[in-house]
Amino acid sequence: MTESHAAGQDDTRDPYALGQGTGPLRGIKVVELAGIGPGPHACMILADLGADVIRIERAGGGMFSFGAKDLLNRGRPSVALDLKRPESVQTVLDLVAGADVLVEGMRPGVTERLGLGPDDCLARNPRLVYGRMTGWGQDGPWALTAGHDMNYVALSGVLHGLGQDPTRPHFPGNLLGDFGGGSTYLVIGILAALLESRLSGQGQVVDAAIVDGTAHLNAMGASMLGMGVSGGRGSGLLDGGVPYYAVYETSDGQHMSVGSLEPQFYDELVRILELDLPDRNDPANASVIREAITARFAERTRDEWAELFDGTDACVAPVLTLPEAAAHPHLAARGTYVERNGALEPTPAPRFSRTAATLTTPPAELGADTRAALQAWGIAGVEELIASGAAVQR
């Protein structure tokens, strides 16, 4: 922040300085009640796509407050408010009055007790889209129960089938629940409700539950179950049950991913591996084929195999670390990752032909933008809020 902003003077910086970007959501205003995981990720997506997002954080931070190192908080200013004080709650309602969207990720009933529930906010702004992010949803027997990503994925019937180990399932970090079934579906819901509000003039509540989104992501799994072809972990077409859709270790302890499903791609795989293999359509040959492919990949390093398969249609790619991925010629050419402040971060996605999205501000320290952001959103009496301790300027 410049000295003028530290002193609370008028905002004369670049119009993107507080986080508003260049993408197709430019002009959309979002109030974020800070949480962890999928809520911040959803707001990162909205900010990446150009929305003007103001992040309201607890004045004292929280257990998972990583400040300027948390990429999920990029692209928007940090405003620290004590929401136990009525003047801070009133400030949020004043922000809501001029906003298009509010996002919150608290347990059901918490924002209502704060005076910031859907009824409170829609009374101030009937066109508001009120996005709610939870694991279990706003209702149901488990709605008020604590949980985390793997719990939601487990209960939705998805975790049972994950992994190639027949003896136990394996969970993919928190990618599938928090971000796949959670934040992604929250953003979809918000965008759909925004579009509808332009037609009806009315806002509404978006109840995004990780269990719902994860179940929806698993539509193909449900289809396979209905067709009778879901036989358990490591037994299907896409979970390692066939030798031509699997991961193989190389001579240097690294790995190659093989996804040669279609016959023509499989033929290319066999050609490059220089193997004479039996008919893959006969299940009795699966173990022989897998053993032969395993032995062949063990003869060379990952990078040697990557060079051999580069540019072919065998559907084979090296398993890369994040830094290696950023340096790969294809991702480097597309600018999929960028290095900023000494750290790698993904660039906005997807891409647009006319209203291209660009990275704006890096993650902010807690309360670093309280004064400037509230003033930019037209809030009166900001200095009084800071002086009273209802708002904190770091």
C-alpha positions in Angstrom: 0.0 0.0 0.0 1.2 3.5 -0.8 1.7 6.1 1.9 -1.3 8.0 0.8 -3.5 5.0 1.4 -1.9 4.3 4.7 -3.0 7.8 5.6 -6.5 7.3 4.3 -6.4 9.7 1.4 -8.5 9.4 -1.8 -7.8 6.3 -4.0 -5.7 7.5 -7.0 -4.2 4.1 -7.8 -4.7 2.0 -10.9 -8.4 1.0 -11.1 -7.4 -2.7 -10.6 -5.3 -1.9 -7.5 -7.9 -3.1 -5.1 -8.5 -6.3 -7.0 -11.1 -5.6 -9.7 -9.9 -7.4 -12.8 -10.4 -7.3 -16.6 -12.5 -10.5 -17.2 -16.1 -10.9 -18.1 -17.4 -10.3 -14.6 -15.9 -6.8 -14.4 -18.6 -4.6 -12.8 -20.0 -7.4 -10.6 -19.6 -6.6 -6.9 -19.1 -9.4 -4.4 -19.0 -9.3 -0.6 -17.1 -12.3 0.8 -17.5 -13.3 4.5 -14.1 -15.0 4.8 -14.0 -18.7 5.6 -11.6 -21.6 4.6 -11.2 -23.8 1.6 -14.0 -23.8 -0.9 -15.5 -20.4 -0.1 -12.2 -18.5 -0.7 -11.5 -20.6 -3.8 -14.9 -19.7 -5.2 -14.2 -16.0 -4.6 -10.7 -16.4 -6.1 -12.4 -17.6 -9.2 -14.9 -14.7 -9.3 -12.1 -12.2 -8.8 -9.9 -13.9 -11.4 -12.9 -13.5 -13.8 -13.0 -9.8 -13.1 -15.5 -9.3 -10.2 -14.8 -6.7 -7.6 -14.6 -8.8 -4.5 -14.2 -7.3 -1.0 -13.1 -9.9 1.6 -14.4 -9.4 5.1 -12.2 -11.2 7.7 -12.3 -11.6 11.4 -10.3 -8.9 13.1 -8.2 -11.5 14.9 -7.8 -13.8 12.0 -8.5 -17.5 12.2 -6.8 -20.9 12.5 -6.2 -21.1 8.8 -5.2 -17.5 8.1 -2.1 -17.6 6.0 -2.2 -14.0 4.9 -0.1 -13.0 1.9 1.0 -16.6 1.3 -2.5 -18.0 0.7 -3.2 -17.9 -3.1 -6.9 -18.6 -2.4 -7.1 -15.0 -1.2 -5.6 -13.3 -4.2 -7.3 -10.7 -6.3 -9.3 -8.9 -3.6 -8.6 -6.6 -0.6 -8.7 -7.7 3.0 -11.0 -5.8 5.3 -10.8 -6.7 9.0 -14.1 -6.2 11.0 -15.3 -7.3 14.4 -18.7 -8.8 13.5 -19.6 -9.1 17.1 -20.1 -5.3 17.1 -23.3 -3.9 15.6 -21.5 -1.1 13.7 -19.5 -3.7 11.9 -22.6 -5.7 11.0 -24.2 -2.5 9.8 -21.1 -1.9 7.6 -21.5 -5.3 5.9 -25.1 -4.5 5.3 -24.1 -1.2 3.7 -21.7 -3.1 1.5 -24.5 -5.6 0.6 -26.8 -2.7 -0.4 -24.5 -2.0 -3.4 -23.4 -5.6 -4.1 -24.6 -8.2 -6.6 -23.4 -11.2 -4.6 -22.6 -12.3 -1.0 -20.6 -15.4 -0.3 -20.4 -17.1 3.1 -19.1 -20.5 4.2 -20.2 -20.7 7.9 -22.3 -23.4 9.5 -26.1 -23.1 8.9 -27.6 -20.4 11.2 -24.3 -18.5 12.0 -24.9 -15.6 9.7 -28.5 -15.4 10.9 -27.3 -15.0 14.5 -24.9 -12.3 13.3 -27.7 -10.4 11.7 -26.3 -11.1 8.2 -28.6 -14.0 7.1 -30.4 -14.1 3.8 -33.5 -12.3 5.2 -31.4 -9.5 6.6 -29.3 -9.1 3.4 -32.2 -9.5 0.9 -34.2 -6.9 2.9 -31.4 -4.4 2.1 -30.9 -5.6 -1.5 -33.7 -7.7 -3.1 -31.6 -8.4 -6.1 -28.8 -10.0 -4.1 -27.5 -13.5 -4.9 -26.7 -15.0 -1.5 -24.2 -17.9 -2.0 -23.9 -20.4 0.9 -21.0 -22.9 0.9 -21.2 -25.9 3.3 -20.3 -29.5 3.4 -23.6 -31.1 4.2 -26.0 -28.3 3.0 -28.4 -26.0 4.8 -30.8 -28.8 5.9 -30.9 -32.5 6.6 -30.0 -34.5 9.7 -26.2 -33.8 9.4 -26.5 -30.1 8.5 -25.1 -28.8 11.7 -22.4 -31.6 12.1 -18.7 -30.8 11.6 -17.0 -32.5 8.7 -14.1 -32.2 6.2 -13.5 -33.0 2.5 -13.0 -36.7 2.8 -16.1 -37.1 5.0 -18.3 -35.4 2.4 -16.7 -37.5 -0.5 -17.2 -40.6 1.6 -20.9 -40.1 2.4 -21.7 -39.1 -1.2 -20.7 -42.6 -2.3 -17.6 -41.4 -4.3 -14.7 -42.2 -2.0 -15.5 -45.9 -2.0 -14.5 -46.2 -5.6 -11.3 -44.1 -5.6 -7.9 -45.5 -6.0 -6.4 -48.7 -7.5 -5.9 -50.6 -4.2 -8.7 -53.2 -3.8 -8.2 -53.3 0.0 -8.9 -49.7 0.7 -9.9 -46.4 -1.0 -7.6 -43.5 -1.4 -8.7 -39.8 -1.2 -7.3 -37.2 -3.7 -6.3 -34.5 -1.2 -9.2 -32.0 -0.9 -9.5 -31.5 -4.6 -12.6 -33.5 -5.3 -14.8 -32.4 -2.4 -13.8 -28.8 -1.4 -12.9 -27.6 -4.8 -14.6 -30.0 -7.3 -17.9 -30.6 -5.7 -17.8 -27.4 -3.5 -16.4 -24.1 -4.9 -16.9 -25.0 -8.5 -20.6 -25.7 -8.0 -21.0 -22.6 -5.8 -19.6 -20.5 -8.7 -21.9 -22.3 -11.2 -24.9 -21.5 -8.9 -23.9 -17.9 -8.4 -23.5 -17.3 -12.1 -26.8 -18.9 -12.9 -28.6 -16.9 -10.2 -27.0 -13.7 -11.4 -28.2 -14.4 -14.9 -31.8 -15.1 -13.6 -31.8 -12.0 -11.4 -31.1 -9.9 -14.5 -34.4 -11.2 -15.9 -36.5 -11.3 -12.8 -35.1 -8.4 -10.8 -35.1 -10.7 -7.8 -32.2 -12.3 -5.8 -32.2 -15.7 -4.2 -30.2 -18.1 -2.0 -27.7 -20.5 -3.6 -27.3 -23.6 -1.3 -24.0 -25.2 -2.5 -23.3 -28.4 -0.5 -20.2 -30.4 -1.2 -22.1 -33.7 -0.9 -24.5 -32.5 -3.6 -21.7 -31.3 -6.0 -19.6 -34.4 -5.5 -22.5 -36.7 -6.2 -23.2 -34.6 -9.3 -19.6 -34.9 -10.5 -20.0 -38.7 -10.2 -22.7 -39.0 -12.8 -20.5 -41.2 -14.9 -19.9 -43.5 -12.0 -23.7 -43.7 -11.4 -24.1 -44.5 -15.1 -21.5 -47.3 -14.9 -23.2 -48.7 -11.9 -26.5 -48.7 -13.7 -25.0 -50.6 -16.6 -23.5 -53.2 -14.3 -19.9 -52.4 -15.1 -18.8 -50.9 -11.8 -16.9 -53.8 -10.1 -14.9 -52.0 -7.4 -11.6 -50.3 -7.1 -8.9 -51.2 -9.6 -11.3 -53.2 -11.7 -12.9 -50.7 -14.1 -11.8 -49.0 -17.3 -10.8 -45.7 -15.7 -9.5 -46.7 -12.3 -6.5 -48.9 -13.2 -8.4 -52.1 -14.0 -6.9 -52.3 -17.5 -3.2 -52.1 -18.3 -3.6 -49.4 -20.9 -5.0 -46.9 -18.5 -2.6 -46.9 -15.6 0.5 -45.3 -14.1 3.9 -47.0 -14.5 7.2 -46.5 -12.7 10.4 -45.7 -14.7 14.0 -46.6 -14.0 14.6 -43.5 -11.9 11.7 -44.0 -9.6 9.5 -41.5 -11.4 6.2 -42.3 -13.3 4.5 -42.1 -16.6 0.7 -41.9 -17.1 -0.7 -44.1 -19.8 -4.2 -43.4 -21.1 -4.3 -45.4 -24.4 -7.9 -46.3 -24.3 -8.9 -46.2 -28.0 -7.4 -48.9 -30.2 -5.5 -46.5 -32.4 -3.9 -44.8 -29.4 -3.1 -48.2 -28.0 -1.4 -49.3 -31.2 0.8 -46.2 -31.0 1.7 -47.0 -27.4 2.7 -50.6 -28.4 4.7 -49.3 -31.4 6.7 -46.8 -29.3 7.3 -49.4 -26.6 8.3 -51.9 -29.2 6.3 -54.7 -27.7 4.6 -57.7 -29.2 1.4 -58.1 -27.0 -1.5 -60.4 -27.1 -5.1 -59.3 -27.8 -6.0 -56.7 -25.2 -9.8 -57.4 -25.6 -9.3 -60.8 -24.0 -9.4 -60.3 -20.2 -7.2 -63.3 -19.7 -4.3 -61.4 -21.3 -4.5 -58.4 -19.0 -1.8 -59.5 -16.5 0.6 -60.5 -19.3 0.1 -57.1 -20.9 0.6 -55.2 -17.7 3.7 -57.1 -16.8 5.2 -56.4 -20.2 4.5 -52.7 -20.1 5.7 -52.5 -16.5 9.0 -54.1 -17.4 9.5 -51.9 -20.5 8.9 -48.6 -18.6 11.4 -49.7 -16.0 14.1 -49.8 -18.6 14.4 -46.0 -19.0 14.0 -42.8 -17.1 10.9 -40.7 -17.0 12.4 -38.0 -19.1 13.7 -40.4 -21.7 10.2 -41.9 -22.1 8.7 -38.4 -22.1 10.9 -37.5 -25.0 10.0 -40.6 -27.0 6.2 -40.0 -26.5 6.4 -36.2 -26.9 3.9 -35.1 -29.6 2.5 -38.6 -30.3 -1.1 -39.8 -30.1 -0.3 -42.6 -27.6 -2.0 -40.6 -24.8 1.1 -40.9 -22.6 2.4 -38.1 -20.4 5.0 -37.8 -17.6 3.9 -37.3 -14.0 5.4 -33.9 -13.1 5.8 -31.9 -10.0 4.3 -28.5 -9.9 7.6 -26.7 -10.8 8.2 -29.2 -13.6 4.7 -28.6 -14.9 5.2 -24.9 -15.0 8.3 -25.3 -17.0 6.9 -27.9 -19.5 6.9 -26.4 -23.0 3.1 -26.8 -23.5 2.1 -25.2 -20.2 4.8 -22.6 -20.5 3.6 -21.6 -24.0 0.1 -21.2 -22.6 1.2 -19.4 -19.5 -0.7 -21.8 -17.3 1.5 -20.9 -14.3 3.2 -17.7 -13.4 5.8 -16.9 -10.8 5.0 -14.0 -8.6 6.6 -12.9 -5.3 8.8 -16.0 -5.4 5.9 -18.5 -5.7 4.2 -20.3 -8.5 0.5 -19.8 -9.0 -2.1 -20.8 -11.7 -3.3 -18.1 -14.0 -7.1 -17.5 -14.4 -9.1 -20.1 -16.1 -11.0 -20.5 -18.4 -9.9 -18.1 -21.2 -12.0 -15.6 -23.1 -11.5 -14.2 -26.6 -12.8 -10.7 -25.9 -12.8 -10.1 -22.2 -9.5 -11.8 -21.2 -9.0 -12.3 -17.5 -5.8 -11.2 -15.9 -4.1 -11.6 -12.5 -4.6 -8.6 -10.3 -3.4 -8.2 -6.8 -1.6 -10.8 -4.8 -3.0 -12.1 -1.5 -3.2 -9.4 1.1 -2.3 -9.5 4.8 -5.2 -9.5 7.2 -6.8 -6.1 7.3 -4.2 -4.5 5.0 -6.9 -2.8 2.9 -9.6 -2.0 5.4 -9.5 1.7 5.0 -8.9 1.9 1.2 -11.4 -0.9 0.3 -14.3 0.4 2.5 -13.8 3.9 1.1 -13.7 2.6 -2.5 -17.0 0.9 -1.8 -18.5 4.2 -0.6 -18.7 3.4 3.1 -19.1 6.5 5.3 -17.4 7.0 8.6 -14.5 4.6 8.0 -12.1 6.5 10.3 -14.6 6.3 13.1 -14.9 2.5 12.6 -11.1 2.1 12.8 -10.8 4.4 15.8 -13.5 2.5 17.7 -11.9 -0.9 16.9 -14.9 -2.1 15.0 -12.6 -2.2 12.0 -8.9 -2.9 12.0 -6.3 -1.3 9.6 -3.0 -3.2 9.6 
